[in-house]
């Protein structure tokens, strides 16, 4: 029962329309009455004041950069419209009729719920109740494709792979817990990690497959659904071949920003991703040892971590995917990050940014590959993608840059960015010819 509730779709399912429909019905009931000139004046003033409060709220959000990106148009309309409706509901509390007062009280709560559901649907990243609450409903992993001796063939996998007669049409996702938990050895306390196993990994004698480690944004949780969507689509085109993907947590708490660095405040997040997770992969998964087949990637906050760690650890990560990645870790709250993570040292903070690390390690990236994506309606992140693509190429990466038509910093950027990035990555990791 609880799991079913957590899996309720609050973006594309019927629930949002039920909520919005109920709210609209209650507001219509409040409007359908005998109007005197005074009542009409009070209602109009309340609606206008509510809309103005909505505009002021949007201004505060923009000033504080709470969304960390250009605000989607849908968020503006939902905020202004719902605050206007809230004004009507509040002024209706002064009705003499008891039942209208009760409807007004329910309408207030319903408008606020509609606003939350509408804003969430605009971003489209938290798809279920469980996603919003940060509760995983994934089944635990009970078996993983274990390491085997290195294959003798130097041929790309797409040339040598013959799928068996019986192979699942899609991959599967599991939570890494219990015996398959990834231990953190330096005080960082991550939330759960998830693993995607493509169809080719689910057969009796699976091939050695490339590995991707991916991170979502802030706020957010390590939900593998978008990686799974993108890789399942590509696996269907390439005889079940796709990389194994681990989606891991670089925040620990969705309300803090460890800025991709080991620190006294938040523990060893960098050590977790660049020592603990690679150790887990080598011990538990059948993946090539060559860094050419190891990819670190992320969306937004996770994208900043990805390019930072790819620059710091060229011997581990041969490829990097930055999907609407921040210009550098903590770029949306630099003062807070400098004080909390780097003990107030601007010098230490600057040294931990991708620009400085790429410059320091220039020449260490022969054969390394970097993909940067951003939505065309997300100008700050377009600039970040363009800047980091230039820096990566100057340091020695082969780079690809994709600006996604019509996308902003919502689900359109995640889905579109992952599709283009994985398509570009496939030939580099031996899963397709081009």
C-alpha positions, 0 to 999 in steps of 0.5 A: 500500500505504502509503496503504491502511494510512493509510486503515484505519478504526479506529473503525467498521471491523473493526479495533477488534473484531479488536484487542479480540477478540484481547485478550479471547481472550488474557486468557481463555487466562490465566484458563483454568487450574488455580487454587490458593488462592494463585494465585487470591489473587494474580490477584485482587489484581493485577486490583484493583491494576490497576483502582486504577492505572486510577482513579489515572490517570483522576484525574491526567488530570482534575486536569491537564485533559489532555482539556480537557473533561468526560471521556467515560464510555467513556474511564473504562470503557476505562481501568479495564477495560484496567488491570485486564486489564493486572494479570492479564497482568503477574501471569501472567508468573510462570507456570512454563509457558513458553507462558503467559509468552509469552501474557502478554507478548503480552497486555500489548501487546494490552491497551495497544493495546486501550486506545488504540483504545478511547479513540480510538473513544470520541472518534471524531474520528481515524477512520483510522490517517492521522488518528492519525498526522496524515498526510493522504491527500487528493489534491492540488488541481489546479484550483479555481473561479477568481474571476469578475466579481461577478454582477449579481443581488442575489437570494439564490443559492437563488432564481437557481440552476438545477443543470445536468443533470450534477452530482456527487451529493457534493462533493470534498475536496483538499489545498491544496499545490503551486501551491495552498498557502496561504503563511504570511507571518509565521513561523507554520508551519501543517500542510496545509490542505484544501478542500471543493468542493460539488457546485455548485462541480464543474460546468462553470460554477459559481456564486459560492459563500460561503466557510467557513474552519474549524479543528479542536481541540487536539490534532487536525489539519485534517481536513475529513471532518466538514465534508464530511459536514455540507455534503454532507448539506445540499447534497443537500437544496439542489440541490447548493448549499453553501459552499466550505470551507477547513479550516486549521491554527491550531496548527502542532504539535498539542502546543502552543497558539498561543492564536489570537494572533501571538507570538514563540514561535509566529509569526503564526497570527492573521495567517495566518488573517486576512490570508494565507488571505483573500488566497488566497481572493480570488486563487484562489476564486470567492466574493463579496466581501461579508463577509456570505458569509464565515464563520470557524468551529471546534471546541473550540480552533478555536471559541475562535479563531473567535469571537476573530477574528470579533470582531477582524475584522468587515470580513472575517468576517460570520459565526462558528460556534463548535462546542463552543468554548473560553470563550477561547483557552487557557482549558484551560491559561491559565498556560501560554498567558499565559507562552508567548504573552503573555510572562507579561502577564496584561493582554495576555492579558485584552485578547486574549480575546473578551470584551474584543475584543467590548466594544471593537468593540461596534457594528461587527457590524450584520448579523453572525451567530454560532452557538454549540453545545455538548453537554448532557453537556459542562457547562464548554463549555455555560457557555462557549457560553452566555457567549460567545453573550450577549457576542456578542449584546450587541456586536451579533451576531445569535446562535443557541445550540444545546445538543445533547441527549445529546452531550458533547465527542466526535464527537457534539458535532462532528457534531451541532454542525456540522449545527445550525450550518450549517442556521442559517447557510444562510439567512444566506448565501443558500443556502436560504429558511429 
